[in-house]
């Protein structure tokens, strides 16, 4: 079956998104809607979702929280996805994966589309701020037709890395984060922290601390942040103080949490104006007057809406925390400063370089990507050509491919797992048991072993 045929004004674009976590499904699905080239006469796109089976495969609740509907959504292994790409017809394939996953799929797709000039356009990129492993992550993504950069600064850095190793940098395309949006912040109504309107519609001044699954990772640092958040709630009883959590107990996101905030807060005694909240970040920002975080992408969402935003310095400004990315932003501050009433003032030039586009230009941020994809769909596409090959990275690439059960040429290794080889009910039971065992090992056993080693 042909890999793809360009969509017409009466045929919706067919886009496949492969994601390995809830955050990457959010990025991939929303990116698909942003980059699809279409005119006024064209119908809505047809979105097919593929969830890569693993420790972070999103739950139905996490998928619902993203709020993007797909015509189909199925859990697959790497080999099953490649089989689907060989048998089914798509115009665009979005790889919303970690770098190693992208590299493996590029080699696998190169093999299954070998000899085809009408293959889909392959798109990849990053979920948020790129503050570590820049060269490693970028070279693992090289070979896609478009490597999306979420800001002007990222686009410049990406091209510099590719050109520095002699790789083609033409795939780098500047866009913005696909989940920005929402009404601009209009400010608190008064020093008492209420919004205008009848008494029944007024709400308290709301402070939101947006957590991250991976930083900080120690129990000590997380307990410190919780204590400071609770202290702020006690100092300001007229305010509502929210702890915005990414996942519920038992769920995984992009990173594993060994010390979930939900468990740590149970040992503390927060006041009545302190609450834990889940849900879509945009909906939480609708009622936020001050967003506080360590280095979360939520800070960029908040800045886009002109909400006062603070990136904490309490644990230092360090690469391991990711808050070094915000040097020069005007948003760095400590809890002591916030307790005393400090309000940040973001630097306009810094904000503009980070793809926040709070100036109203967000509507055109994806135009370059749409135009590039339209041109690619209109012509014959060459084979995918990743920078890493068995010749350029013979000691690195085979291991990456093997983790996805692929050989050096991108073909499935003998014994590669496939869902159609197992009874459905048994497969579900075994998979849930394996995830539960992994979660127990990460969140319970590993911390105990580390504490014993410190004795």
VOGU-3710 file (C-alpha; in Angstrom, 3 decimals, decimal comma):
1> xxxxxxxxxx> 0,000/0,000/0,000  1,385/3,476/-0,790  2,785/5,281/2,222  0,861/8,453/1,535  -0,971/10,535/-1,005  -1,195/14,335/-0,647  -4,495/15,428/0,819  -6,925/17,320/-1,379  -9,512/19,909/-0,455  -12,008/17,081/0,169
11> xxxxxxxxxx> -9,635/14,599/1,804  -8,340/15,305/5,306  -4,655/14,952/5,995  -3,833/11,670/7,685  -1,383/12,138/10,544  0,069/9,450/12,803  1,550/10,384/16,183  3,789/7,969/18,094  4,299/8,980/21,753  5,938/7,304/24,740
21> xxxxxxxxxx> 4,417/9,301/27,642  1,528/11,591/28,513  3,550/14,779/28,046  4,855/13,655/24,676  1,384/12,608/23,545  0,226/16,112/24,452  3,064/17,681/22,471  2,702/15,335/19,512  -1,087/15,501/19,191  -1,225/19,286/19,533
31> xxxxxxxxxx> 1,731/19,703/17,171  -0,117/17,623/14,581  -2,982/20,113/14,639  -0,636/23,123/14,502  1,544/21,998/11,582  -1,071/20,509/9,267  -1,106/22,604/6,074  -4,704/23,266/5,118  -6,822/25,827/3,367  -10,321/27,020/4,178
41> xxxxxxxxxx> -11,895/24,288/2,019  -9,998/21,398/3,559  -11,668/19,223/6,133  -10,194/18,608/9,574  -7,216/16,305/9,778  -7,504/12,610/10,615  -5,345/11,831/13,651  -4,195/8,306/14,538  -2,471/7,855/17,878  0,115/5,199/18,715
51> xxxxxxxxxx> 1,359/4,809/22,295  4,728/3,131/22,607  4,497/0,399/25,192  6,747/1,017/28,196  6,919/2,160/31,794  5,427/5,584/30,997  2,562/4,547/28,699  -0,202/7,029/29,636  -3,387/5,990/31,404  -6,887/6,864/30,107
61> xxxxxxxxxx> -7,076/9,678/32,693  -3,812/11,184/31,484  -4,942/10,966/27,865  -8,286/12,609/28,692  -6,465/15,423/30,485  -4,695/16,379/27,249  -8,088/16,990/25,641  -7,116/15,974/22,088  -9,282/13,352/20,427  -7,879/10,859/17,942
71> xxxxxxxxxx> -9,815/8,745/15,462  -7,891/5,744/16,749  -5,535/5,204/19,664  -3,615/1,992/20,249  -0,716/0,750/22,313  2,101/-0,730/20,249  5,645/-2,024/20,385  8,266/-0,436/18,134  7,997/-3,344/15,705  4,187/-3,126/15,602
81> xxxxxxxxxx> 4,380/0,595/14,827  6,785/0,010/11,969  4,498/-2,688/10,608  1,566/-0,247/10,710  3,626/2,367/8,869  4,362/-0,191/6,149  0,732/-1,245/5,765  -1,255/1,958/6,391  -1,378/5,254/4,520  -0,399/8,567/6,157
91> xxxxxxxxxx> 0,693/12,008/5,025  2,625/13,025/8,154  4,216/11,011/10,967  5,045/12,827/14,222  7,611/11,098/16,440  7,002/12,363/19,989  9,663/10,268/21,710  12,927/10,480/23,611  15,962/10,874/21,357  16,852/7,168/21,277
101> xxxxxxxxxx> 13,302/6,277/20,322  13,321/8,813/17,487  16,614/7,443/16,156  15,382/3,857/16,244  12,153/4,753/14,445  14,029/6,740/11,779  16,130/3,698/10,928  13,108/1,400/11,086  11,043/3,698/8,876  13,890/4,042/6,405
111> xxxxxxxxxx> 13,811/0,270/5,993  10,016/-0,163/5,688  9,724/2,714/3,206  12,726/1,664/1,151  12,189/2,444/-2,506  9,092/4,586/-1,909  9,018/8,175/-3,129  5,549/8,856/-1,702  6,398/8,217/1,933  4,996/10,448/4,720
121> xxxxxxxxxx> 6,749/13,555/5,985  8,464/12,762/9,300  8,399/15,398/12,046  9,986/15,406/15,501  11,096/17,866/18,165  11,128/18,543/21,893  8,323/18,733/24,454  9,697/21,847/26,151  12,850/23,589/27,290  16,081/21,966/26,060
131> xxxxxxxxxx> 18,505/22,450/28,926  20,604/19,280/28,882  22,132/16,777/26,448  21,760/19,244/23,589  24,169/17,600/21,125  23,183/14,039/22,072  19,445/14,652/21,775  19,738/16,610/18,542  21,910/14,083/16,725  19,520/11,318/17,763
141> xxxxxxxxxx> 16,720/13,310/16,091  18,677/14,054/12,931  17,203/12,444/9,836  13,618/13,617/10,271  12,271/15,915/7,549  11,461/18,559/10,176  13,153/18,974/13,556  10,988/21,527/15,310  12,612/24,171/17,504  10,296/25,806/20,024
151> xxxxxxxxxx> 12,027/29,190/19,953  14,400/31,415/18,015  17,159/30,575/20,499  16,647/26,830/20,064  16,601/27,109/16,273  19,969/28,874/16,327  21,450/26,305/18,730  20,088/23,349/16,762  21,536/24,578/13,462  24,886/25,266/15,112
161> xxxxxxxxxx> 25,121/21,692/16,424  24,211/20,119/13,083  26,547/22,337/11,086  29,316/21,740/13,621  29,353/17,998/12,894  28,853/18,415/9,163  25,211/17,302/9,188  22,445/18,851/7,104  20,710/21,523/9,207  17,902/22,331/6,767
171> xxxxxxxxxx> 15,352/20,275/8,734  15,482/22,674/11,707  12,261/24,688/11,658  11,365/27,379/14,161  7,894/27,115/15,703  6,597/27,568/19,261  5,273/25,262/21,955  1,986/23,852/20,613  0,076/24,114/23,908  0,366/27,875/24,468
181> xxxxxxxxxx> -2,888/29,792/24,572  -5,611/30,980/26,871  -6,751/34,431/27,913  -4,143/37,000/28,904  -3,881/37,725/32,619  -5,661/40,928/33,604  -4,311/41,195/37,130  -5,739/40,809/40,615  -8,614/43,152/41,375  -7,198/44,555/44,580
191> xxxxxxxxxx> -4,604/44,120/47,288  -7,090/41,815/49,005  -6,662/39,412/46,101  -10,161/39,159/44,649  -11,329/39,406/41,074  -14,015/41,846/39,870  -17,638/40,809/39,711  -20,511/39,907/42,005  -19,491/38,358/45,351  -20,476/34,879/44,162
201> xxxxxxxxxx> -17,991/35,112/41,285  -15,056/36,445/43,245  -12,176/34,140/43,933  -9,154/34,471/46,181  -5,739/35,466/44,901  -4,297/32,147/43,756  -0,677/30,988/43,959  0,163/27,812/42,014  3,325/25,774/42,477  3,804/23,610/39,359
211> xxxxxxxxxx> 5,904/20,585/40,236  8,134/18,465/38,034  8,520/14,702/38,259  12,322/14,735/38,006  13,651/17,890/39,705  14,412/18,130/42,482  14,561/14,395/43,053  15,630/14,099/46,683  13,234/13,708/49,590  15,018/16,499/51,455
221> xxxxxxxxxx> 14,639/19,063/48,665  11,026/18,136/47,940  10,096/18,338/51,605  11,770/21,745/51,787  9,698/23,037/48,850  6,493/21,680/50,387  7,270/23,314/53,728  7,898/26,664/52,039  4,676/26,403/50,054  2,742/25,576/53,223
231> xxxxxxxxxx> 4,468/28,420/55,064  3,385/30,811/52,301  -0,193/29,580/52,689  -0,074/30,240/56,438  1,437/33,707/55,968  -1,339/34,574/53,503  -4,559/32,908/54,712  -6,597/35,070/52,328  -4,924/33,389/49,353  -5,551/30,023/47,770
241> xxxxxxxxxx> -2,296/28,051/47,453  -2,327/25,131/45,003  0,162/22,334/44,496  -0,238/21,408/40,797  0,673/17,755/40,315  1,448/16,035/37,038  0,265/12,519/37,813  -1,775/10,625/40,377  -0,318/7,846/42,529  0,382/4,795/40,385
251> xxxxxxxxxx> 0,702/6,794/37,146  3,938/7,523/35,319  4,851/10,496/33,206  8,020/11,204/31,210  10,159/10,781/34,338  9,881/8,425/37,291  9,086/9,931/40,705  10,737/8,138/43,593  9,362/10,642/46,120  5,822/11,624/45,046
261> xxxxxxxxxx> 4,657/14,923/46,538  1,308/13,338/47,431  2,999/11,021/49,913  5,321/13,652/51,347  2,519/16,109/52,041  0,653/13,506/54,097  3,308/13,873/56,797  2,816/17,625/56,995  -0,077/19,718/58,247  -1,129/22,162/55,517
271> xxxxxxxxxx> -3,702/24,881/56,329  -7,223/24,923/54,816  -6,205/27,289/51,993  -3,696/24,735/50,664  -4,875/22,175/48,082  -3,542/19,578/45,674  -4,826/19,868/42,100  -4,523/17,852/38,908  -5,897/18,485/35,439  -5,049/20,453/32,349
281> xxxxxxxxxx> -2,393/23,122/32,998  -4,239/25,665/30,885  -7,357/25,329/33,016  -5,318/25,780/36,194  -3,690/28,901/34,733  -7,163/30,335/34,098  -7,370/31,033/37,850  -3,688/31,684/38,596  -2,358/35,016/39,861  1,189/33,832/40,550
291> xxxxxxxxxx> 2,879/30,763/39,017  5,864/29,334/40,891  8,095/26,501/39,680  11,644/25,180/39,625  12,006/25,089/35,827  8,820/23,603/34,402  7,593/24,324/30,890  4,509/25,606/32,732  6,564/28,774/33,279  6,546/29,412/29,524
301> xxxxxxxxxx> 2,791/28,783/29,360  2,334/31,268/32,189  4,608/33,896/30,632  2,732/33,553/27,343  -0,417/34,606/29,190  1,449/37,408/31,039  0,803/35,798/34,418  3,398/36,778/37,066  5,865/33,890/36,991  8,665/32,908/39,376
311> xxxxxxxxxx> 11,447/30,384/38,866  12,774/29,469/42,300  16,406/29,986/43,338  16,068/28,401/46,799  17,959/25,264/45,756  20,451/27,229/43,691  20,591/28,142/40,018  21,991/24,893/38,625  22,078/22,971/35,378  20,832/19,845/37,125
321> xxxxxxxxxx> 17,633/21,705/38,059  17,167/23,311/34,665  16,511/26,750/36,167  19,762/28,009/34,656  17,755/28,268/31,440  15,928/31,234/32,978  19,044/33,324/33,642  18,284/36,756/32,215  14,521/36,203/32,266  13,805/38,458/35,229
331> xxxxxxxxxx> 11,802/35,608/36,787  14,342/34,203/39,254  13,388/34,698/42,918  13,259/32,888/46,266  10,401/31,985/48,614  11,645/34,622/51,072  11,149/37,272/48,400  7,705/35,927/47,502  6,638/35,849/51,150  7,583/39,534/51,337
341> xxxxxxxxxx> 5,420/40,404/48,337  7,945/40,374/45,466  6,448/40,261/41,968  8,669/39,408/39,003  8,980/41,488/35,857  10,034/39,368/32,864  12,576/40,745/30,415  10,791/41,332/27,059  13,825/40,487/24,934  14,440/37,216/26,769
351> xxxxxxxxxx> 10,767/36,248/26,496  10,735/36,963/22,758  13,738/34,668/22,149  12,120/31,780/24,033  9,146/31,286/21,735  6,688/32,612/24,307  5,232/35,023/21,704  3,249/37,012/24,244  3,196/39,811/21,634  0,260/38,241/19,786
361> xxxxxxxxxx> 2,237/36,569/16,979  1,399/33,018/18,088  -1,113/32,593/15,261  1,712/32,712/12,706  4,334/30,792/14,721  3,727/27,568/12,762  3,481/29,088/9,283  7,040/28,126/8,292  6,427/24,502/9,317  3,152/24,355/7,400
371> xxxxxxxxxx> 4,751/25,789/4,272  7,681/23,390/4,434  5,394/20,370/4,901  3,160/21,457/2,015  6,192/21,619/-0,301  7,418/18,215/0,842  4,003/16,638/0,311  3,854/18,062/-3,209  7,008/16,285/-4,389  8,904/13,015/-4,187
381> xxxxxxxxxx> 10,721/12,540/-0,899  14,224/11,031/-0,695  15,002/8,213/1,766  15,454/9,174/5,409  19,139/9,849/6,102  19,984/9,987/9,840  23,424/11,310/10,804  24,105/8,189/12,848  24,775/5,085/10,763  26,666/1,821/11,388
391> xxxxxxxxxx> 29,619/3,613/9,757  29,526/6,912/11,710  28,564/5,498/15,137  29,350/1,764/15,168  29,792/1,694/18,945  26,623/3,668/19,769  23,871/3,105/17,204  23,497/-0,706/17,471  22,694/-0,480/21,188  20,035/2,182/20,596
401> xxxxxxxxxx> 18,391/0,089/17,885  18,595/-3,104/19,937  16,646/-1,486/22,799  13,772/-1,248/20,325  14,388/-4,799/19,050  15,861/-3,600/15,760  19,011/-4,736/14,041  21,729/-2,452/12,572  19,767/-2,176/9,304  16,519/-1,227/11,055
411> xxxxxxxxxx> 14,900/-4,625/10,608  13,245/-6,464/13,549  15,530/-8,741/15,544  14,523/-12,404/15,980  12,107/-12,742/18,889  11,010/-9,068/18,848  7,808/-8,715/20,934  4,531/-8,290/19,080  1,071/-8,082/20,603  -0,491/-10,438/18,090
421> xxxxxxxxxx> 1,627/-13,281/19,453  -0,005/-13,230/22,894  -3,613/-13,690/24,094  -5,115/-10,272/24,789  -6,232/-10,836/28,388  -2,969/-12,499/29,383  -0,980/-9,700/27,772  -2,872/-7,058/29,724  -2,414/-8,881/33,048  1,295/-9,469/32,515
431> xxxxxxxxxx> 1,873/-5,891/31,413  0,065/-4,416/34,425  1,977/-6,703/36,772  5,290/-5,718/35,228  4,498/-2,025/35,505  3,410/-2,446/39,101  6,612/-4,280/39,968  8,698/-1,615/38,267  6,861/1,188/40,054  7,235/-0,579/43,408
441> xxxxxxxxxx> 10,947/-1,041/42,788  11,482/2,609/41,893  9,328/4,216/44,569  9,788/1,792/47,489  12,717/-0,598/47,154  15,329/1,676/45,547  15,079/4,450/48,199  15,417/1,876/50,994  18,515/0,353/49,412  20,078/3,808/49,007
451> xxxxx> 19,367/4,680/52,660  20,932/1,386/53,765  24,004/2,173/51,696  24,393/5,480/53,498  24,499/3,854/56,955
//
